[in-house]
Amino acid sequence: MLIEVPRTTNVGSGAQTYLALHAEGVDAQIAIFEAGGALFGQGPAPTSDEPFRVPYDAVAHRWWRIAEAGGMLRFQTSSDGRVFDDHATIATPSYAGAVRVIIGAGTYQAEPDPGSAEFDNLDAPPGS
């Protein structure tokens, strides 16, 4: 799953921006989040609850991808949508073939300036 994220919510707020893969009936999701100035992954609990956390960089992390190959999921980002950096790799959960994609942004508390997020190019790499 690939998405371009030209703008996330206000990194100085409690708001978050995310790309998630969720399976019905499973109490876990696979996701990439930006929240509070950090970019982090969420994997199926309990073994890989947060497989990575790095300071968020709006330029270097413009493209987000969760890729599967050879029984492994890779959490990746890119500045240009062509060359990706791996942040973490986890075993592909059994439900990965039956997920729905959720993209969104929001907050779970009152925020004076949560900002807004912008998404583009869902599963459409540059030049496609």
Protein Blocks (a to p, Z undefined) as FASTA:
>chain_A
ZZddfbacdfkbmbdcddddddehiacddddddeehiacdddddfklmplbccdddfklm
mpccdddeehiacddddfkomaccdfbdcdddfklmmcccddddddfbdcfblopaddeh
ehiaehZZ
